[in-house]
Amino acid sequence: MSKILPTLLLAVMLLHLIRPLGLPGLKRRADFWKIAVVAIALMMLTVLIRP
């Protein structure tokens, strides 16, 4: 799980740079940094949950 999440999020970021996803808050190509912020938060949450 710890290797799948970063790979999936990087793929979503690259996809968003090629063609914006159109989700609320992600309308422009320059909004890919928001995906990175969510990715960092999810990775921190994963580290905190793991024993």
PDB file of N, CA, C and O in Angstrom:
ATOM      1  N   MET A   1       0.827  -1.194   0.000  1.00  0.00           N
ATOM      2  CA  MET A   1       0.000   0.000   0.000  1.00  0.00           C
ATOM      3  C   MET A   1       0.870   1.256   0.000  1.00  0.00           C
ATOM      4  O   MET A   1       0.520   2.263  -0.615  1.00  0.00           O
ATOM      5  N   SER A   2       2.002   1.186   0.694  1.00  0.00           N
ATOM      6  CA  SER A   2       2.837   2.374   0.803  1.00  0.00           C
ATOM      7  C   SER A   2       3.527   2.720  -0.518  1.00  0.00           C
ATOM      8  O   SER A   2       3.956   3.859  -0.704  1.00  0.00           O
ATOM      9  N   LYS A   3       3.641   1.764  -1.430  1.00  0.00           N
ATOM     10  CA  LYS A   3       4.244   2.047  -2.730  1.00  0.00           C
ATOM     11  C   LYS A   3       3.190   2.339  -3.791  1.00  0.00           C
ATOM     12  O   LYS A   3       3.475   3.019  -4.777  1.00  0.00           O
ATOM     13  N   ILE A   4       1.999   1.842  -3.601  1.00  0.00           N
ATOM     14  CA  ILE A   4       0.922   2.060  -4.567  1.00  0.00           C
ATOM     15  C   ILE A   4       0.418   3.492  -4.499  1.00  0.00           C
ATOM     16  O   ILE A   4       0.182   4.107  -5.540  1.00  0.00           O
ATOM     17  N   LEU A   5       0.252   4.027  -3.325  1.00  0.00           N
ATOM     18  CA  LEU A   5      -0.299   5.367  -3.143  1.00  0.00           C
ATOM     19  C   LEU A   5       0.539   6.449  -3.815  1.00  0.00           C
ATOM     20  O   LEU A   5      -0.026   7.251  -4.558  1.00  0.00           O
ATOM     21  N   PRO A   6       1.853   6.522  -3.598  1.00  0.00           N
ATOM     22  CA  PRO A   6       2.638   7.562  -4.296  1.00  0.00           C
ATOM     23  C   PRO A   6       2.632   7.391  -5.812  1.00  0.00           C
ATOM     24  O   PRO A   6       2.589   8.379  -6.546  1.00  0.00           O
ATOM     25  N   THR A   7       2.675   6.161  -6.279  1.00  0.00           N
ATOM     26  CA  THR A   7       2.657   5.919  -7.716  1.00  0.00           C
ATOM     27  C   THR A   7       1.340   6.363  -8.327  1.00  0.00           C
ATOM     28  O   THR A   7       1.325   6.990  -9.387  1.00  0.00           O
ATOM     29  N   LEU A   8       0.242   6.047  -7.672  1.00  0.00           N
ATOM     30  CA  LEU A   8      -1.080   6.448  -8.148  1.00  0.00           C
ATOM     31  C   LEU A   8      -1.230   7.965  -8.145  1.00  0.00           C
ATOM     32  O   LEU A   8      -1.769   8.536  -9.093  1.00  0.00           O
ATOM     33  N   LEU A   9      -0.765   8.611  -7.102  1.00  0.00           N
ATOM     34  CA  LEU A   9      -0.884  10.066  -7.019  1.00  0.00           C
ATOM     35  C   LEU A   9       0.010  10.772  -8.037  1.00  0.00           C
ATOM     36  O   LEU A   9      -0.376  11.804  -8.585  1.00  0.00           O
ATOM     37  N   LEU A  10       1.193  10.229  -8.295  1.00  0.00           N
ATOM     38  CA  LEU A  10       2.049  10.799  -9.340  1.00  0.00           C
ATOM     39  C   LEU A  10       1.396  10.661 -10.716  1.00  0.00           C
ATOM     40  O   LEU A  10       1.483  11.564 -11.548  1.00  0.00           O
ATOM     41  N   ALA A  11       0.745   9.525 -10.944  1.00  0.00           N
ATOM     42  CA  ALA A  11       0.052   9.324 -12.218  1.00  0.00           C
ATOM     43  C   ALA A  11      -1.090  10.324 -12.371  1.00  0.00           C
ATOM     44  O   ALA A  11      -1.303  10.862 -13.457  1.00  0.00           O
ATOM     45  N   VAL A  12      -1.820  10.572 -11.294  1.00  0.00           N
ATOM     46  CA  VAL A  12      -2.921  11.542 -11.344  1.00  0.00           C
ATOM     47  C   VAL A  12      -2.376  12.946 -11.588  1.00  0.00           C
ATOM     48  O   VAL A  12      -2.975  13.716 -12.338  1.00  0.00           O
ATOM     49  N   MET A  13      -1.260  13.285 -10.970  1.00  0.00           N
ATOM     50  CA  MET A  13      -0.663  14.606 -11.189  1.00  0.00           C
ATOM     51  C   MET A  13      -0.215  14.775 -12.641  1.00  0.00           C
ATOM     52  O   MET A  13      -0.437  15.827 -13.239  1.00  0.00           O
ATOM     53  N   LEU A  14       0.410  13.752 -13.204  1.00  0.00           N
ATOM     54  CA  LEU A  14       0.832  13.828 -14.597  1.00  0.00           C
ATOM     55  C   LEU A  14      -0.360  13.914 -15.539  1.00  0.00           C
ATOM     56  O   LEU A  14      -0.341  14.666 -16.514  1.00  0.00           O
ATOM     57  N   LEU A  15      -1.391  13.142 -15.242  1.00  0.00           N
ATOM     58  CA  LEU A  15      -2.599  13.186 -16.052  1.00  0.00           C
ATOM     59  C   LEU A  15      -3.231  14.573 -15.992  1.00  0.00           C
ATOM     60  O   LEU A  15      -3.733  15.073 -16.998  1.00  0.00           O
ATOM     61  N   HIS A  16      -3.207  15.189 -14.824  1.00  0.00           N
ATOM     62  CA  HIS A  16      -3.794  16.524 -14.655  1.00  0.00           C
ATOM     63  C   HIS A  16      -2.986  17.572 -15.412  1.00  0.00           C
ATOM     64  O   HIS A  16      -3.556  18.539 -15.917  1.00  0.00           O
ATOM     65  N   LEU A  17      -1.672  17.399 -15.497  1.00  0.00           N
ATOM     66  CA  LEU A  17      -0.862  18.339 -16.267  1.00  0.00           C
ATOM     67  C   LEU A  17      -1.138  18.225 -17.762  1.00  0.00           C
ATOM     68  O   LEU A  17      -1.098  19.222 -18.482  1.00  0.00           O
ATOM     69  N   ILE A  18      -1.415  17.013 -18.224  1.00  0.00           N
ATOM     70  CA  ILE A  18      -1.713  16.806 -19.638  1.00  0.00           C
ATOM     71  C   ILE A  18      -3.105  17.337 -19.969  1.00  0.00           C
ATOM     72  O   ILE A  18      -3.282  18.098 -20.921  1.00  0.00           O
ATOM     73  N   ARG A  19      -4.084  16.926 -19.174  1.00  0.00           N
ATOM     74  CA  ARG A  19      -5.460  17.365 -19.384  1.00  0.00           C
ATOM     75  C   ARG A  19      -6.098  17.547 -18.011  1.00  0.00           C
ATOM     76  O   ARG A  19      -6.234  16.574 -17.270  1.00  0.00           O
ATOM     77  N   PRO A  20      -6.497  18.783 -17.649  1.00  0.00           N
ATOM     78  CA  PRO A  20      -7.093  19.025 -16.330  1.00  0.00           C
ATOM     79  C   PRO A  20      -8.289  18.112 -16.068  1.00  0.00           C
ATOM     80  O   PRO A  20      -9.074  17.813 -16.969  1.00  0.00           O
ATOM     81  N   LEU A  21      -8.408  17.679 -14.818  1.00  0.00           N
ATOM     82  CA  LEU A  21      -9.436  16.715 -14.449  1.00  0.00           C
ATOM     83  C   LEU A  21     -10.838  17.309 -14.444  1.00  0.00           C
ATOM     84  O   LEU A  21     -11.807  16.589 -14.684  1.00  0.00           O
ATOM     85  N   GLY A  22     -10.970  18.605 -14.178  1.00  0.00           N
ATOM     86  CA  GLY A  22     -12.272  19.246 -14.189  1.00  0.00           C
ATOM     87  C   GLY A  22     -13.036  19.108 -12.882  1.00  0.00           C
ATOM     88  O   GLY A  22     -14.203  19.492 -12.806  1.00  0.00           O
ATOM     89  N   LEU A  23     -12.403  18.572 -11.862  1.00  0.00           N
ATOM     90  CA  LEU A  23     -13.058  18.468 -10.563  1.00  0.00           C
ATOM     91  C   LEU A  23     -13.080  19.842  -9.903  1.00  0.00           C
ATOM     92  O   LEU A  23     -12.272  20.702 -10.253  1.00  0.00           O
ATOM     93  N   PRO A  24     -13.990  20.066  -8.953  1.00  0.00           N
ATOM     94  CA  PRO A  24     -14.001  21.366  -8.266  1.00  0.00           C
ATOM     95  C   PRO A  24     -12.650  21.657  -7.621  1.00  0.00           C
ATOM     96  O   PRO A  24     -12.144  20.854  -6.837  1.00  0.00           O
ATOM     97  N   GLY A  25     -12.076  22.792  -7.950  1.00  0.00           N
ATOM     98  CA  GLY A  25     -10.767  23.162  -7.434  1.00  0.00           C
ATOM     99  C   GLY A  25      -9.619  22.708  -8.306  1.00  0.00           C
ATOM    100  O   GLY A  25      -8.474  23.085  -8.059  1.00  0.00           O
ATOM    101  N   LEU A  26      -9.897  21.908  -9.321  1.00  0.00           N
ATOM    102  CA  LEU A  26      -8.855  21.402 -10.219  1.00  0.00           C
ATOM    103  C   LEU A  26      -9.206  21.696 -11.676  1.00  0.00           C
ATOM    104  O   LEU A  26      -9.164  20.803 -12.522  1.00  0.00           O
ATOM    105  N   LYS A  27      -9.544  22.918 -11.957  1.00  0.00           N
ATOM    106  CA  LYS A  27      -9.973  23.291 -13.310  1.00  0.00           C
ATOM    107  C   LYS A  27      -8.808  23.672 -14.217  1.00  0.00           C
ATOM    108  O   LYS A  27      -8.896  23.515 -15.434  1.00  0.00           O
ATOM    109  N   ARG A  28      -7.703  24.177 -13.629  1.00  0.00           N
ATOM    110  CA  ARG A  28      -6.569  24.631 -14.429  1.00  0.00           C
ATOM    111  C   ARG A  28      -5.385  23.698 -14.267  1.00  0.00           C
ATOM    112  O   ARG A  28      -5.292  22.971 -13.279  1.00  0.00           O
ATOM    113  N   ARG A  29      -4.476  23.716 -15.240  1.00  0.00           N
ATOM    114  CA  ARG A  29      -3.276  22.881 -15.154  1.00  0.00           C
ATOM    115  C   ARG A  29      -2.393  23.286 -13.982  1.00  0.00           C
ATOM    116  O   ARG A  29      -1.690  22.451 -13.413  1.00  0.00           O
ATOM    117  N   ALA A  30      -2.428  24.555 -13.625  1.00  0.00           N
ATOM    118  CA  ALA A  30      -1.579  25.053 -12.537  1.00  0.00           C
ATOM    119  C   ALA A  30      -2.043  24.573 -11.164  1.00  0.00           C
ATOM    120  O   ALA A  30      -1.365  24.824 -10.168  1.00  0.00           O
ATOM    121  N   ASP A  31      -3.170  23.895 -11.091  1.00  0.00           N
ATOM    122  CA  ASP A  31      -3.692  23.424  -9.803  1.00  0.00           C
ATOM    123  C   ASP A  31      -3.157  22.045  -9.407  1.00  0.00           C
ATOM    124  O   ASP A  31      -3.650  21.447  -8.451  1.00  0.00           O
ATOM    125  N   PHE A  32      -2.155  21.535 -10.128  1.00  0.00           N
ATOM    126  CA  PHE A  32      -1.647  20.204  -9.787  1.00  0.00           C
ATOM    127  C   PHE A  32      -0.986  20.178  -8.421  1.00  0.00           C
ATOM    128  O   PHE A  32      -0.849  19.106  -7.832  1.00  0.00           O
ATOM    129  N   TRP A  33      -0.570  21.332  -7.895  1.00  0.00           N
ATOM    130  CA  TRP A  33       0.058  21.382  -6.576  1.00  0.00           C
ATOM    131  C   TRP A  33      -0.939  20.982  -5.487  1.00  0.00           C
ATOM    132  O   TRP A  33      -0.533  20.499  -4.430  1.00  0.00           O
ATOM    133  N   LYS A  34      -2.226  21.174  -5.730  1.00  0.00           N
ATOM    134  CA  LYS A  34      -3.235  20.764  -4.746  1.00  0.00           C
ATOM    135  C   LYS A  34      -3.250  19.255  -4.595  1.00  0.00           C
ATOM    136  O   LYS A  34      -3.466  18.738  -3.499  1.00  0.00           O
ATOM    137  N   ILE A  35      -3.024  18.551  -5.685  1.00  0.00           N
ATOM    138  CA  ILE A  35      -2.937  17.085  -5.621  1.00  0.00           C
ATOM    139  C   ILE A  35      -1.717  16.687  -4.801  1.00  0.00           C
ATOM    140  O   ILE A  35      -1.766  15.714  -4.050  1.00  0.00           O
ATOM    141  N   ALA A  36      -0.628  17.428  -4.938  1.00  0.00           N
ATOM    142  CA  ALA A  36       0.581  17.130  -4.165  1.00  0.00           C
ATOM    143  C   ALA A  36       0.351  17.341  -2.673  1.00  0.00           C
ATOM    144  O   ALA A  36       0.844  16.564  -1.856  1.00  0.00           O
ATOM    145  N   VAL A  37      -0.389  18.379  -2.311  1.00  0.00           N
ATOM    146  CA  VAL A  37      -0.694  18.631  -0.897  1.00  0.00           C
ATOM    147  C   VAL A  37      -1.529  17.487  -0.328  1.00  0.00           C
ATOM    148  O   VAL A  37      -1.277  17.026   0.786  1.00  0.00           O
ATOM    149  N   VAL A  38      -2.517  17.030  -1.083  1.00  0.00           N
ATOM    150  CA  VAL A  38      -3.331  15.898  -0.639  1.00  0.00           C
ATOM    151  C   VAL A  38      -2.475  14.638  -0.541  1.00  0.00           C
ATOM    152  O   VAL A  38      -2.649  13.841   0.381  1.00  0.00           O
ATOM    153  N   ALA A  39      -1.554  14.454  -1.482  1.00  0.00           N
ATOM    154  CA  ALA A  39      -0.679  13.284  -1.463  1.00  0.00           C
ATOM    155  C   ALA A  39       0.194  13.273  -0.213  1.00  0.00           C
ATOM    156  O   ALA A  39       0.348  12.234   0.430  1.00  0.00           O
ATOM    157  N   ILE A  40       0.761  14.416   0.129  1.00  0.00           N
ATOM    158  CA  ILE A  40       1.599  14.498   1.326  1.00  0.00           C
ATOM    159  C   ILE A  40       0.779  14.205   2.573  1.00  0.00           C
ATOM    160  O   ILE A  40       1.240  13.503   3.473  1.00  0.00           O
ATOM    161  N   ALA A  41      -0.435  14.740   2.628  1.00  0.00           N
ATOM    162  CA  ALA A  41      -1.300  14.486   3.786  1.00  0.00           C
ATOM    163  C   ALA A  41      -1.662  13.006   3.887  1.00  0.00           C
ATOM    164  O   ALA A  41      -1.666  12.445   4.982  1.00  0.00           O
ATOM    165  N   LEU A  42      -1.965  12.370   2.755  1.00  0.00           N
ATOM    166  CA  LEU A  42      -2.295  10.946   2.790  1.00  0.00           C
ATOM    167  C   LEU A  42      -1.099  10.085   3.194  1.00  0.00           C
ATOM    168  O   LEU A  42      -1.255   9.103   3.920  1.00  0.00           O
ATOM    169  N   MET A  43       0.081  10.447   2.730  1.00  0.00           N
ATOM    170  CA  MET A  43       1.279   9.685   3.115  1.00  0.00           C
ATOM    171  C   MET A  43       1.575   9.850   4.607  1.00  0.00           C
ATOM    172  O   MET A  43       1.979   8.897   5.273  1.00  0.00           O
ATOM    173  N   MET A  44       1.370  11.069   5.130  1.00  0.00           N
ATOM    174  CA  MET A  44       1.565  11.275   6.570  1.00  0.00           C
ATOM    175  C   MET A  44       0.550  10.467   7.372  1.00  0.00           C
ATOM    176  O   MET A  44       0.885   9.896   8.410  1.00  0.00           O
ATOM    177  N   LEU A  45      -0.676  10.420   6.892  1.00  0.00           N
ATOM    178  CA  LEU A  45      -1.703   9.637   7.562  1.00  0.00           C
ATOM    179  C   LEU A  45      -1.362   8.148   7.538  1.00  0.00           C
ATOM    180  O   LEU A  45      -1.571   7.441   8.524  1.00  0.00           O
ATOM    181  N   THR A  46      -0.837   7.679   6.412  1.00  0.00           N
ATOM    182  CA  THR A  46      -0.433   6.286   6.303  1.00  0.00           C
ATOM    183  C   THR A  46       0.688   5.960   7.291  1.00  0.00           C
ATOM    184  O   THR A  46       0.681   4.902   7.919  1.00  0.00           O
ATOM    185  N   VAL A  47       1.639   6.863   7.422  1.00  0.00           N
ATOM    186  CA  VAL A  47       2.750   6.639   8.360  1.00  0.00           C
ATOM    187  C   VAL A  47       2.251   6.636   9.797  1.00  0.00           C
ATOM    188  O   VAL A  47       2.721   5.843  10.612  1.00  0.00           O
ATOM    189  N   LEU A  48       1.303   7.513  10.116  1.00  0.00           N
ATOM    190  CA  LEU A  48       0.774   7.564  11.476  1.00  0.00           C
ATOM    191  C   LEU A  48      -0.043   6.344  11.842  1.00  0.00           C
ATOM    192  O   LEU A  48      -0.042   5.918  12.997  1.00  0.00           O
ATOM    193  N   ILE A  49      -0.745   5.772  10.865  1.00  0.00           N
ATOM    194  CA  ILE A  49      -1.605   4.607  11.131  1.00  0.00           C
ATOM    195  C   ILE A  49      -0.793   3.324  11.246  1.00  0.00           C
ATOM    196  O   ILE A  49      -1.128   2.446  12.042  1.00  0.00           O
ATOM    197  N   ARG A  50       0.281   3.210  10.450  1.00  0.00           N
ATOM    198  CA  ARG A  50       1.082   1.993  10.490  1.00  0.00           C
ATOM    199  C   ARG A  50       1.719   1.783  11.851  1.00  0.00           C
ATOM    200  O   ARG A  50       2.190   2.734  12.474  1.00  0.00           O
ATOM    201  N   PRO A  51       1.735   0.541  12.312  1.00  0.00           N
ATOM    202  CA  PRO A  51       2.350   0.275  13.629  1.00  0.00           C
ATOM    203  C   PRO A  51       3.861   0.332  13.584  1.00  0.00           C
ATOM    204  O   PRO A  51       4.517   0.132  14.606  1.00  0.00           O
TER     205      PRO A  51
END
